[in-house]
Structure formats: C-alpha cells, structure tokens
Amino acid sequence: MTARAFVVGHPIRHSRSPMIHGHWLAEHGLDGSYERIDVAPEAFEAFIRGLPASGFAGGNVTIPHKEAAFRLADSLTPRAKKIGAVNTLIVEGGRVRGDNTDAPGFIAHLDHSLGERWPERTGGSALVLGAGGAARAIVVGLVERGLSVRVANRSPERARALVELDPEHVEALAWEAVPDALSDTGLLVNTTSLGMAGHPPLELNLTPLPDRAAVADIVYVPLETPLLAAARARGLAAVDGLGMLLHQAVPGFAAWFGLRPEVTPALRQQIVADLVAK
C-alpha cells in the first residue's frame, strides 16, 4: 500500500519539504507520496481531527501551525512537550502523535559539519541569539548534548523564558552584553531573522571569539549570510542553515516510510540549485 505524507502550513508554496522527501522516495524506489496542503488557521483543528481517517501516515507542520499542532495532538514526545511546538505528526492506531525534530536536526547538522567531537573542541559553551520557537528547539538540543547555553534577546523577558527549560544549564544575557560574552563562547548561533534576505544584517564584531569557536546561522536564504562570511574571514568554522532543514526531515521520513534516509551531497545540491533558481 502506498504510504502518504504531507507538509501543512499557510501559505505553503514556499516549502521545500516535498523536494526533500521526493528525493528520498526516488532514491530508494519507495512506493510513497508527499504533498503540500494549505490549511488556514481556522480550519487546522478540523484537519488534525480528520487525520486518522485520511489515509496519511503523518506529515510535517510549518508556519503558522506548530503551536496549534502541539495543543491538538493526541500525544506528544518528551522533546515536543519541552519545546512546546510540533513540526512532525505520526498517525498510528487511530491517534496523532506530535514530535519536534528541529532540536535533533540542528545537532545532527552540527555533527555532520563539525564532526561529532565539536562540543569538546568548542569548550562546551554556546551563545544563542534570539528567543523564538527555533531558539527554543536549539537550546533544548544543545542542553541535551551537554552544553551550557546563554541566550540573548532584545526582549529580556523572552530570553528569561528559555532559562526555564533547564535553569541549571541555561542563562539569560542582556543583548547589550553580547560583545563582551564572545571571548568565552565556543559556539555562536544566530536564530534571529537578521541576515535573512530582505532583512538587515546582524551587526556583530566577531574578533573576540576564540580561534576554536564555530558560528552557526539558521538562515538559509541566503546560504552565506553576512555573519557566516565574517566568521569565514576570521578563519572560524561556519555552519549554514540549510543542513538543519535537511536533517530535521530524517526522523519523519523514517516514521512514515519505514526507512531512515541520509542527508547526502546530492540532496543538498538539489536544494541549493532550487534556492539559487529562486
């Protein structure tokens, strides 16, 4: 029987998830399909309630439905509970289970880009810029990997909210204190929209960062943000945002189609070519 999966959002035309999952389906010769579904917020609850009878094995959830999916799923993985948002749905036994794969996706991308011993090389300390949903997932992933994390945001109360994830390993930092904090930062992560196409760049002098430091940006349009360009100019390891998108897709595909795919150079090249074409 053909396994069917989807990505749901509003709007949804921009999603590259069908290209990612379509690549894997073709690569492995699987009998399956993956489609975009545009669902307005007011219709999302009915969409979720109808999933068990829909014939779908599950799907991905994107903007603006991640928090609603968290509230509406019949059950949640421990990670999804902690993050407070769902980006992956699995339909089994007439119930809908919600998961969040952004955290392991980000960590898998760091492992792939920097090698699995990157926490040791970077000194086990991270500074995360921004305190939105993506930052929340990334902080959870970093703490799970054993890092101490500082979070800086222009709205201090939002940064303090992330401290509640793990007060022993997460602390809030004033945005104005970021330059002084760089000297003992092993991993700098930008989760803000600064540097994204159509947005102003993140103005930050990276000179104080240690030579062992790595810089990651979750923005992938453009692939080389001004922040990453500055990191490379300083001779630092730089990690772009595309890999997180690719790696977060792996657990869902495995759950729906019964095979765990790999993020290969061929897949990355296909998505990069599409980004450039747009």
N, C-alpha and C positions, 0 to 999 in steps of 0.2 A: 504494500500500500504506500502511496506517495505521502511522504511527510511534508507538512506545510508549516511555514513560519512567516513572520511579518515584522515590520517596524511600524509603530503607530506614533503619530505626532500631529501637530497643527501649527504651521504648514509642514509638509513632509517632502516636498520636491527636492530639497537640498540634500537629503540623506544619502550617504554613500554606502549604507549598510547593505542594500541589495547587491551592489557591486562586489563587496567583500564576501558575502555568503554565496553569491552566484559563482564567484571564482572557486571557492572550496567545493561546491557541489559539482562543478565541471571537472575540477582537478581529480576528484575521487570517483567520478562516474556515478554519483548517487541519484536515486530517484526522489527528487525533492524540489520544493519551490520556496521562494522567499519574496515577499511583495511589500510595497508601501501601502499604508492605509491612513488616510487623512480623517481624523476624528476630532470634531470641535469639543472644547471642554465640557459643554453642557450635555454632550452625548457619550462622554467617556465611561460613566458608570454603567450605562446600558451595554456598552461594548464589552466591558470586563465581565459583567454578569452573563453575557451570551457566549463567552469563550469556551466553556466546557462542551457545548453542543455545536461548536463551529467547525470542528474538524482540524483546527490548528493545534500543533504540538506546543506552541508558545510563540514568543516574539520579543522584540526589543521595544523599549519605551523611550521616547525622546521628548524634547520640549514641546508643550508645557505640562506633560502628564506624569512626571516622575514622582512627585509628592502625592498626587491622587492615586497612582498605582500602589504606592506604599499603604495608603489608607484602605484601599479596596481589595487587595489580595487576600485570599483565604488564609494563607500562612506566609511567614517570612523567614528567610535565613537569618542567622545571628548577625551577619555582617550588614544585611539590609536594615535590620532593626537598629543597629548602631548608627548607621549613616542617615537613616530617616528618609530614604528615597529608593525607588526601584527602577532599574533600567532593563531588567530581564524577567520575563514571565515564563513559567513552565506549567503546562496543563497536564495533570496526571490524576487519575482516579476521580474525575469529575470536579476537581478543585484546582484553583490557580495559586501557584506558589511564586512569591516575589523574591528576587535576588538583586544584588548590586555588584556588578563585575568591574566597576570603574577602579576600585581600590586594587584588586589583584592585577587588573590590566595595566595600571600605571607602574606597579612594581615589576611586572614581567617585562615591560618595556625598558625599565632601568637595567634589569638583569641582562637583557639582550644587548643593550647599547654599551653598558659599562662593565659587564662581567659580574658574576654572582657575588664577588667579594667587595663590591663597591661600598657597602656600609663601613667596612673596616678601613678602606682607603680614604674615605671622606671623613673619617673620625666619628661617625655615628650621630652627627648633628645636622638638622635641617632647618631652614628658614622658609616658610611658606608665605607668599604674598597673596592676599585675598582671603575671603572667608565665606564664599558662596558654597553652592552644592558640590562643585568639583573639588574645592579645597577640603571640604568635609570628608569626602571619599579618600582623597590623597592623604590626609592626616591619619585616617584610620589605617590605611595601607602602610604608611611609614612607621607608625607605632607598632603594628603587627610585626614589622621587620626588625624591630628592636631599636629604632632611632628615638632620640629626644628631639622634639619639634617645637619651634617657636612660630607663632602665627601673627602676622602684621596686617592690619586692615585700616583703611581710612575711617571706618566706623568702629571705634574701640569695642563697643558692646557686641558686635558680631564676632570679633576675634575672641572675646572672652567666652562667647557661647561655645566655641570649639574646644576651649580648655576643658569643658565638662565631659568631653569624650574620654579623656584619661588625664585627670589633674596631675598625676604623678609624672607623666611624660610630655605634657603639652603645656605651654605657657603663652600668654598673650604679650604682644610687644607693640608699643606705640609706633605708628607709621613713621614718625619723625626720627625714631631710634634705629631705623633700618640701616643707614650707612655705618653707624658705629658697631652694629651687630655683625657686619660682614666678615670681620677679621677672624672670628672663630666659627664661621659657618662652613660646613663641609658640602652641603647640597642646598642650592638656592632654587626654589620652584616658583614660577610665576603662574598663578591661576586666574589672574585678572584678564580683562579684555584689552588691556594696554599692549600695544604692539600688533593687535589684530588689524587686518585690512579695514580701513575706514575709521580707525581709532588712533589716538595719539600714541606715541611710543612710551615705554616705561623708561623714565629718565633716572638712571641709577649708575653711578660710577663703580665699576667692579674691581678697581685697583686694590682695595683692601682684602679681597677674597684670597685665601691661601692658595698656593700653587696646586695643591691636591684637590681643590674644590671642583664640583661639577655644577652646571647650570641647566635647568630643565624649564621648558615653556610648554604649556598645554595648548597654546595657539598653534594651528597648523595651516592657517591662511593669513600670511604667507608662511611657508615652511621655515624660512630663515628670518626670524624676527630680529629687530634691532638688538634686543637683549642677547640672543644667541650669537649674532655677528660680533658683538662686543666681547662675549666670552671666548669665541674662537680667536679673536685678535689678541686676547690676553694669553692664549695657549691653554685655555681650560677646556675640559670635556664639556660638550654641548649636546643636549638631548632635545630633539624637536617634539612637537605634539602629535604627529601622525601615528607614531607607534602605539600610543595609548588607545587611540581609536581602533587600531587593528587588534591589539592584544585583548581588549575588553570583549571582543566579539567571540573569542575562542570558547569560553565555557557555555554560552548559549547554544552555539552550533553543536557542541558535543551532546548537550542535553536533548536537543530536538532531532538530530540526525544520527546519533549513535556513534560518532567518530570524532576524535579530538584532532582538529586540524593544526597546522603550523603556520606561523607568520613567516613567509618566505620573501626573498628579494623580488621574486616575480610578482607577488601580490602587491608589495609596496610600490613597485614601479608602475603597476597598473593604476593605482590610486593617485600617485604623483602625476602621471600623464593626464588624468582627468582633472586634477587640480589646476595644472598648467593650462589645459584647454579652456577652462572656465575663466 
